């Protein structure tokens, strides 16, 4: 099986070669520096609120899925904050600021909003 060429770690200033993504050292450092999900507001209260929302909104409501009939949409597994501020934002617990999304669609939206991709 052919091997992938090694690439330089994308972390600025890191010279390490890696087959994909960040090198293990930079990945561990990034994880250690990121605030915990609990400190970002994703606590027991959020888990209960999002689970209740998903019960009422079982299908993905992203821009790509919204025009489709419900049974042609992906199943929703996550609740997205439309304003991108999460549960600690001023509208964190306002259901009008939420949309049910599949994991893949939520990850794509988050990457686009965060990194501009």
C-alpha positions in Angstrom: 0.0 0.0 0.0 1.5 3.4 -0.9 2.3 5.7 1.9 1.3 9.4 2.1 4.1 11.9 1.9 4.9 13.5 5.3 4.0 17.2 5.6 5.3 19.9 7.9 3.1 20.4 11.0 0.7 23.4 10.3 1.4 24.9 13.7 3.4 28.1 13.1 7.1 27.6 13.9 6.9 23.8 14.3 9.4 22.0 12.0 8.1 18.5 12.7 6.9 16.2 9.9 3.6 14.5 10.2 1.5 12.3 7.9 -1.7 14.4 8.5 -2.7 17.3 10.6 -0.6 18.5 13.6 2.2 16.6 15.1 1.4 14.8 18.4 3.2 17.5 20.5 1.4 20.4 19.0 -1.9 18.5 19.1 -1.5 17.8 22.8 -0.6 21.5 23.5 -3.6 22.7 21.6 -5.9 20.4 23.6 -4.4 21.5 26.9 -4.9 25.2 26.0 -8.5 24.9 24.9 -11.1 25.6 27.6 -13.2 22.6 28.7 -16.6 22.2 27.3 -18.1 22.7 30.7 -16.3 26.1 31.1 -17.7 27.0 27.7 -21.3 26.5 29.0 -21.9 22.9 27.7 -23.0 21.6 31.1 -25.9 19.4 32.4 -28.4 22.2 31.8 -27.3 22.4 28.1 -27.5 18.7 27.7 -31.0 18.6 28.9 -32.1 21.6 26.8 -30.5 20.3 23.6 -31.9 16.7 24.1 -35.4 18.2 24.5 -34.9 20.3 21.3 -33.7 17.3 19.3 -36.8 15.3 20.4 -39.0 18.0 18.8 -36.6 18.6 15.8 -35.3 15.2 14.7 -34.1 16.2 11.2 -31.3 18.5 10.1 -32.3 22.1 9.7 -29.2 23.4 8.0 -29.4 25.6 4.9 -28.7 22.6 2.6 -31.3 20.3 4.2 -34.1 22.9 5.0 -35.6 22.8 1.4 -35.8 19.0 1.4 -38.8 17.0 2.8 -38.1 15.9 6.4 -37.6 12.2 5.5 -34.8 13.1 2.9 -32.8 15.1 5.5 -30.1 13.7 7.7 -31.0 12.8 11.3 -30.1 15.6 13.7 -27.7 14.7 16.5 -26.5 18.2 17.6 -28.0 21.6 18.3 -26.3 24.6 16.7 -26.3 28.1 18.0 -27.1 30.2 15.0 -25.3 33.2 16.4 -22.2 31.1 17.1 -21.9 32.2 20.7 -22.9 29.0 22.4 -24.8 28.6 25.7 -23.0 31.5 27.4 -24.1 34.0 24.7 -27.0 36.4 25.4 -29.3 34.1 23.4 -27.7 30.8 24.5 -30.9 29.3 25.8 -33.3 30.9 23.3 -34.7 28.1 21.0 -35.1 30.7 18.3 -31.3 30.8 18.2 -31.0 27.1 17.8 -31.1 24.7 14.8 -30.9 20.9 14.8 -28.1 19.6 12.7 -26.3 16.4 11.8 -22.8 16.0 13.1 -21.3 16.4 9.6 -23.3 19.5 8.8 -22.6 21.1 12.2 -18.8 20.4 11.8 -18.9 21.9 8.3 -20.7 25.0 9.5 -18.3 25.4 12.5 -15.2 25.1 10.3 -16.6 27.6 7.8 -17.5 30.1 10.6 -14.2 29.5 12.5 -11.7 29.2 9.7 -13.5 30.7 6.7 -13.5 27.4 4.7 
